[in-house]
């Protein structure tokens, strides 16, 4: 029997119904691990240091600087952590903008400071018809994503981000096509996808979407992840968002089953030895 700890996502990162959905997937994974004979505790970040004593594996939805620093410390002690804290940090939109994802295409994106004194000439950025999104990792609300139609709207959203303590935003080109939301466990394991809107152009299949989605997750060393892509009319796939451990709400049961199986695999001695803990300490400024 192995001792495991699951860490809830912070309330600031799970607004509204997202908090219940995030808790649901974590608790269902814990229940499935317990059914397979493992000892599992669940805790928030404040109680995690005490609850994690003696754990062999920690599966965490935390995004706070304090939580990620704690996870990095545990990794240096040899505890298996999923997702790795440095991978979680790299999902911040302001960091994704600078990443290379192999053959995965991203929309042209510009990182913009939200503080008025640092913005520069907003008119020169030509924001009309583009997407403005909160760039930081910790903050998360529906109001963090806007389609802006004027410089004035651009400025108004940046002011709101600044008031809420979001230091950076990303200005992203709009991509025409069909949006796909996906949920994944492991690079070539569980994959669930949902298409929004009506079909446009060619028919879309999992075979079109999964390889690119998995490649994006692998670039950040994410193990439980999700995101959004746009499939253009010509079949090209563009990544517009990548998230560490989403709620898996549309596929809760099957997603939790896949995650529990994946975590059990991570507990295997051979697998753990093949994925040694890294020594990178997360930056508390993220």
N, C-alpha and C positions, 0 to 999 in steps of 0.2 A: 504493500500500500504506500502510495506517495502522498505527501502533503502539498496542497496547492493553495494559492491565494488569488482571488479575483478582486480587482480594484475598479470601483465605479468611476464613471466620468464625472467631472465636477459640474455642479449645477450651472455655472456660468457658461459651460460649453454644451449644455443640453437644455436649451430653452423650451418651454411649453411641453407639448406632447413628446418631443424628442427625448426628454428625460425618462419618461416611462418606457419608451421603446428601447433606449440604451440599457436601462436596468433589466428589461425583459430578456434580452439576448444573453447578458452576462449571467443572470440567474438560471436560465435554462441550460447553458453550458455547464454551470456548476452542478446542477441537478444530474445531468447526464454523466459527469465525471464521478459523482458520488455513487450512482447506480452501478458503475464499473469498478467500485471498490476503493476509490481514492477519497482521502480526507480533504474537504474543501472549505475554506473560510472566505467570506466576502466582506469587504471593508471599503470605506471611503479613504481618501488620501490622508486625512488627519489621523486615522486609526491604523493605517497600513503598516507603519514601522513596527508596531507592537504585534499586529495580527500576522505579519509575515515571518516571524521567528520560526526557523526550522523548515521553511517551505523549500521544496525542491524546484517548483515552477511557479511563476507569477504570470497570470494573464490579465492584462491591464488595458483599460480604456482612458486612463488619465492623460491629460494634456497640459497640466499646470507645470510651471518651472519646478516647484518643490517636488511634485510627483515624479517628474522625469529625472531629476537629480537622484532621488531615492532609488529609482529603477537602475540607473547607471551604476550606483554604488553596489547594488545587489549583483549586477552582472559581473563586476570585478571580483566579487566573492565566489563566483561560479554558479550562481542561481540562474536557471533558464528563465528568460523574460520574453514574452510575446505580447505586443510588438516591441521590438527594440526601441529604446528612447530616442536614439539618433535618427531612426527611420521616421518616427512620429514627427520630430522637429522638421524634417525635410518636406512634410506635407503642407506647411504654411505656404499660402499662395505666393507670398513675396519671395520665397525660396524656390518654388516650382518654376517661377519665371526664368530662373538662371540655369535650370538643369538641362542636361541632355538625356534623351530617352531613346537613344538608338534610332530606329526607323520610325518611332512614334512622333507624329507631328503635333506641335502646339500652336495655338493662334499667336500672332504677334502681340506681345504684352509689354507694358511699360510699368515699372514700379514707381509710385508717386508718394512722397511724404505727405501726411495729412496736416501737419502743422503749417499754418499760413506763412510763416517766415521762411519755410523751406520749399514751398511748392514751385516757385518759378512762374513762368508765363503759361497759364492754363489754356489760353487761346491757341498757343502754338502746338498744344497737344491734340487738337482737333478731336474732342471727345464725342461729338455727336454720333449717335447710332452705335456706340460701343458699350461694353459692359464694365462697370466699376464694382470691384469686389474688395471687401476687407482683406488685408494682406497678412494679418497676424494669425498665429495659431490658436491662442487661448480664447479670444472672443469668438462667439458663434451665435448668430441670430438670423432670422429671415431677412432683416433689414441690412444684412451685410452684402447683398447682391442687388445691383440696380442696373437697368438699361437707361443710359443718360441721353437726353436729346438736345442738350444745350450746355454752354459753358456755365451758365447760372446754375443749372441742375447739378453739374459736376462739382461746383464749388459748395453747394448746399450739402451734398452727400459727404464730401470731405470734411466739412465742418462738423457734421454729425459723428463721423468716425473719430475725429479729434476729441470731441466732447466725451466720447465713450472710452477713450484711452487706447484706441487703435492707432498705432504709429505709422503704418504703411497701408497703402491701397494698391491694387493692380488695375490698370486700364487695359482691357482686352478686346481685341477685334471681334466683332460678331461673325459667326460662321454659319452659313445657310446649310440646312440639312436636317436629318432626323436625329433627335437626341436619344441616347441610350444610357440608362442608369444600370450599373453592374455591381455585383457583390462577389468576392472571390476569397478562397482559402487556399494558400499555397500557390506556387507558380502554375502548376498544371493540374490542380485538383478541382475542388468544387467551384462552379461558376454559375451564377444566376443573373439574367439580364431582363430588362424591361424597356420597351420602346414607347416613347411618348408621341402623341399626335398620330396623324395618318401617314401611311407609307408614301414615300416620294421616290420615284425612280425605281432602282433595282430592289429586289427582295433582300432582306437582311437576315442572316443566320448567325448562330453562336460561333460558327467557324470563322466568320468575318471579324467578330468583335473580340473574342477571347484572346487570341495571340497577342494583339496589341495591348490589351488591358493587362495581361500577365506580364508583358515586357515592361510596362510602366511601373507596376508594383515591384518587379525584380530590380529595377534601377535604383529604388530606394531601400531595397532589402525588406520590404513589407511582407508580412506573412498572412495577416487578416486585413483585408482592405476592400475598398470600393471606390466608385468614382463616376464620372460622366464623360461620355464621348459624343461627338457629332459624326454621323455617317453622311458624307456629302453625296450629291447625286451621282458623281463619278465613281463612288465606292471608296474614296479616300476616307480614312478615319482620323479624326482630330481629337486629342485629349483636352478637355476643358477644366477638369477638376479631378483630384486624387485625394482620397481620405483614408486615414488609419481607422480601422475597425468601425464601420458604420453600424446602424441598428439591425440590418438584415430583416427589417419589418415585413417586406413582401414575401420572404422565404424563411420565416423564423425557425420552424421546426427542422427543416432540412439544413439550414445554415448552421444552427446550433449543433446538430449531429456531426456535421463535417468539422466544425471547429473543435469539438470535444475529441474526435478521432485524431485530428491533427496534433492537438496538445499531448495526447497519449503517445503519439509517435515521437514528439519532441522529448518526452521523458526517457526514451530508449537511450541506453549508454552510447551506442554507436552514432546515433543521430546527433546527440548533444556534443559528442567529441568532434564531429564534423563541422559544427557551427560554434566555434569558441566565442566567448564574450569579448566584445570590443572594449577599448579603454577610453573611448571618447566621452567626455563629460558634457552634457547638454548646457547650452548657454542659457542662463536665467533671463536673458533679455528677450527671448522669443515669445 
